[in-house]
Each structure stands twice: as structure tokens, then as C-alpha cells.
Amino acid sequence: MASVNRVYSALKDLVNKDQRGFVTPAVFNSFASVAQMNLFNKLFEDAALNKRLRNAQSDAGRDKSRVKQANEDLSAFSKLATISVANGVGIKPSDLARIISISTNGVTLCSTTTSIPVQIVYDEEKIDYILRSNLSTPTANAPVALISYDIQVFPTSITSVKLRYYKDPEGLNPSTGARVNSQPRFGYTVVAGKEVYNATNSVDFEMQEHYFAELVVEIAKLIGVNLRDQDVYAYSSNEQKMA
């Protein structure tokens, strides 16, 4: 995943190089999570655009497929949770970004599951129509969920459901790579009056490493600095050659 140290170092060096100001760790940290969320939301926009390209038979195949690449990047944020339902109401996970699917809790025997897909409804008028209709009334074998402030499940006899969803992007421990419930942060100690990177109080981005350049550019835009993509790629290439 993208190193917060590399992203901050690239941004700071590129901005200072062209005398376009100085980026402090405090300023960087205040925009790091916003930049990551912006790129995360863009993944969904790209996925929709790429799907249209595939429908128009304009998408490359196999590993070059833009649809595959977008889905692969989004899969890193996919999560499965069991939601307890009381009187037909379940509470959304605190890190919920987008719902993928809902199903009832079932058992799996010999690679066969008794779990049943739950129809998802976002329109309150539609759920009212479904509940009033004799033909579409939810049953244990044909359940329905209304997504609003919470998750309302019908019939109310269902006590738990499985929720597959995309989580909000957070951060990773720079030393172990483990997910943490914290946003990206450049941590440092002051040595001889200078901020020196410190992994122990830093949090890496959860976005993949290939979003390094986009993170640098996005944070620069948020702080009012216009950087070109080629500047960042050139910087990254030089850094790798020197390493």
C-alpha cells in the first residue's frame, strides 16, 4: 500500500523545488484522509465508466481490462459482517461506505448453503407497496431490506443477516501492514529542529501503491498547489534509481 512517508516526501520536495510554498506535516495530515477518500470515491465512478466501455465492447481483455482493474482495486475494501436484527431493525457498520449485498444467515453443508439473498430497497414508497401487496409480501424465503438510516429487514422474524459491503478507507500500520482504525498520518520526531519520519506514530494509506502519484497530486490540489502528473512520476522514478 502507499507509504505515507513516500507520499509526504514527494509532495514536500516537489513543492519546495519549484518554490511554491512549504508543506508542513500538520497541513499534510489534515488533507491526507480527504485525498484518499476522493480517490476511493473515484473508483466507483471509474467502475461505472468502465462498465459502459465493456458494454460498448471497447474494454481490453484479460489483465488489461479496465473493468477488472477497477473491481480488483475495490475488492481490497470489501468486507463481510453479521448484523444482528432486533424487531426488524439492524444497525449499519460504522465503516460502511457502499452496500454490495445482503443475505440471511444459513448453514453450509457439502458446499451448499441455505443462505437466501435479501432484496435491497432504498425507496420508502416502494417498501410500503411491497408490504401492502399480497403478491410481494416478504417471507423467510423471500426477505426484503429497506436501507435508510438503519437496515430494516422484513419479515421481522429474521434475527440476523450477512452484509457484504465496501468499507471506508482507513490506514495501515507501516511496520506490520495490518489495518488500523486510523486515518493516514505522517508521524515524526524533531531532530536538530527538523521533522524526521517516525514509523511508530505514522499510519500508511490503505490505497494501493499504484495510487502513489494520484495521492500526491490530489493532496497538492487540496492545499492549492498545481502539480503535473509527469512531475510526480519523474520524481518517483529518480527516487527508485537512487535507492
Helices and strands as residue ranges (DSSP letters): H 4-17, H 25-55, G 62-64, H 66-75, E 78-86, E 89-90, E 96-104, E 108-109, E 112-113, E 119-121, H 124-132, E 144-147, E 151-154, E 160-167, E 171-172, E 179-180, E 188-191, E 194-197, G 199-201, E 204-205, G 209-211, H 212-222, H 229-242
